[in-house]
Amino acid sequence: MHETELNHDYPRDLAGYGGQPPVANWPGQARIAVQFVLNIEEGAENNVLHGDAGSEQFLSDIIGADSYPDRHIVNDG
């Protein structure tokens, strides 16, 4: 396993609201239900924010499948 220490601030705040949720004033004191779905993939994709040379261009279940430089396979029709 390879880990990279980040020496700079991460551009996203992943801490959440914790014990201080935002106040939402809905008309008529209405309430809203929110559902969150967490999709956990089987592997970790490349991420330039984590020190990888580039981000993923082609995700496949084929072991050893090469990516296509300067192309995004999903956009090829």
Secondary structure, DSSP 8 states (H G I E B T S, - for coil): -------S--SS--S--TT-------GGG------------SS----GGGT-SS--S---SSTT----TT--GGG--
